[in-house]
């Protein structure tokens, strides 16, 4: 299993939000790479769940299982300290 070390929340699965003009699967590839340097080999849609934000607006999260081909070192892991296996 591949985790990331978030600077404030600790060890967690990589994840994030879909950006404007981006599909969910594209966001998975981008977020995985940004937070861990991982290159996705196969991506399988697994589930979806809904949470409420501070403003009571529903927010939908997609969950994927991703097989990774390899990890690359990146200069910045954005909000994280990089990958944890």
C-alpha positions in Angstrom: 0.0 0.0 0.0 1.2 3.5 -0.9 0.5 6.3 1.6 1.6 9.9 1.8 2.8 11.8 4.9 0.6 14.9 5.1 2.4 17.7 6.9 -0.5 18.3 9.3 -2.8 15.2 9.2 0.0 12.5 9.2 0.0 9.3 7.3 -2.9 9.0 4.8 -3.9 7.8 1.3 -3.1 10.3 -1.5 -6.0 12.3 -2.6 -7.4 15.6 -3.4 -10.0 17.6 -5.4 -10.8 17.6 -9.1 -9.7 20.9 -10.7 -11.8 22.9 -13.2 -11.9 21.2 -16.6 -10.4 18.0 -15.2 -12.1 14.5 -15.0 -12.0 12.4 -11.8 -9.5 9.9 -13.3 -7.2 12.7 -14.4 -7.3 14.1 -10.9 -6.3 10.7 -9.5 -3.2 10.6 -11.8 -2.2 14.2 -11.0 -2.8 14.0 -7.2 -1.0 10.6 -6.9 2.0 12.0 -8.7 2.0 15.4 -6.9 1.9 13.8 -3.4 4.0 10.7 -3.9 5.8 10.8 -7.3 4.0 7.6 -8.2 3.3 6.8 -11.9 -0.1 5.0 -12.3 -0.1 1.8 -14.3 -3.7 0.7 -13.9 -6.6 2.6 -12.4 -9.8 0.9 -11.2 -12.9 2.8 -10.0 -13.9 1.4 -6.6 -16.5 3.6 -4.9 -18.0 7.0 -4.3 -19.1 8.7 -1.1 -20.6 12.1 -0.1 -19.5 14.4 2.7 -20.8 17.8 3.8 -18.6 20.8 3.9 -18.5 23.5 6.6 -21.2 25.3 4.7 -23.5 22.2 4.5 -22.8 21.8 0.8 -22.5 18.1 -0.3 -19.1 17.2 -1.7 -18.6 13.9 -3.7 -15.4 11.9 -3.5 -14.5 9.1 -5.9 -12.3 6.2 -4.6 -9.9 4.3 -6.9 -7.5 1.4 -6.6 -4.4 2.2 -8.5 -1.6 -0.1 -9.4 1.7 1.9 -9.5 4.4 1.1 -12.0 7.1 3.0 -10.1 8.0 6.1 -8.0 9.9 9.1 -9.2 11.6 11.6 -7.0 10.0 15.1 -7.4 11.3 18.4 -6.1 8.1 19.2 -4.2 5.3 16.9 -2.8 3.1 20.0 -2.3 1.2 19.5 1.0 2.9 16.3 1.9 6.4 15.0 2.9 6.3 12.4 0.1 5.5 8.7 -0.2 5.3 6.1 2.6 5.1 2.4 1.8 
